[in-house]
Structures are given as structure tokens and as C-alpha cells.
Amino acid sequence: MLREAMCRMPVERHLIADAHPLFADALRQTLAPLRAQADWLSCARFVAVLDALPEPGAVCHVYLGEGLPGLSARSSVAQLRQRCPSVRVVWLGNRPCPPAWAARQADVCWSKTLPPAALSRAAQAWWPPQPAASACHDDLPQLLARLTRQERCVLRYLQRGVSNKVVAIDLAISESTVKAHVSSILRKLQVRNRTSAVLKMNPLAADCFA
């Protein structure tokens, strides 16, 4: 029973939402190694953040970059907390001093101008203790259970050999978002590339998509 409960534990998720892919990638490369057991995703629009939020009660950190398309000073943070009450929000501002609404609504405010070492220290000081890693991820159904609904959809495309560009058009998302989903899928399935992910799938895995 304990082992089954551990397998059902929600995975800690970090969503970097910024209009500039290069900055989002740099932030992810800086912070992800410090939180190796967590899921790291990147979004370029606020609506994609809402779609990527985990189930209520899961640990989730959202990093909102100033200038993110669809971001509303009045309602965005409230929407995040309504969808996932346990979400923790980081404001990533272009200037050292955040706007008044961000200072009030976000849990913490960081400046994009901070050097990587300073961002790492700020994150480690603010993050809660990391939960112990589960030892049950060698079971394929449990690996698949970690995928979000959008990631499962992208995985189906991978099985059909569809390119990122076609996936982006079909799902009405950017290619960079597709690439982020693919990277997350590979990490969760514990494989190195798309081909290995497809080879790892089997009829049992297909049943898990139902």
C-alpha cells in the first residue's frame, strides 16, 4: 500500500513562463540541476501556463516573466491560484523593483538582471525542502502516469513520427512549447531520444492512455 501511495504522489512541477525563449532556457539551465527530481516546463503564453498546471494539491512553482502575452495584472495570479491553490508564484521583472501589483500578488519577486549564481541562491533559499524521490519509476505505467494530458497528446504524435512543426500546428502551440513537452516526455520516460521513447511504448502503455 505504501509503495502504491508513493507512486501516486504528485511530482513537483516548475513552469517558466516568459516571452523570450532564450531567457527561459537560460533560467531553466540554471535552476533545473538544483531540483533534479522535478518536472521543468517552459511556456511562451499565459494560457499555456493554465493548461500545464498540475492537479490541485501538487507542488507547483510558476515563474511569470514580465511582458508574457496574455498576462493580466488584475486576474492572472488569481486564475493560477483558483486552478491550483498550492501554486507558488515568482515574478520575473525586467527591473530591480517590481510593479506594485506583482509585489502584492506574487510570493516572491526576482529581477531578470540577476546573475545566474544570485538566482540560484535566491531559489535555494525560497524553495521548500525537496521530497524524496520515489523508487517506483521503473514501472512503465507509473512513468506514463507522470505525463500531463498535453504531453500524452504529444507522445501520440511521436509514435506516429510527426515533426515538431506539424504537432505545433495541430495543437495550436509554438514549436518551442512542443520541444519543451518532448524534453519533458523523454525525462519522465527515462530515455535519451524520441526513437527510444517510441520503442519503449507497448500495448500495456497504450492501455494507459485510455
Beta strands, then each sheet from edge to edge (+ up, - down):
strand 1: 13-17
strand 2: 39-43
strand 3: 60-65
strand 4: 87-93
strand 5: 108-111
sheet 1: 2+ 1+ 3+ 4+ 5+
end
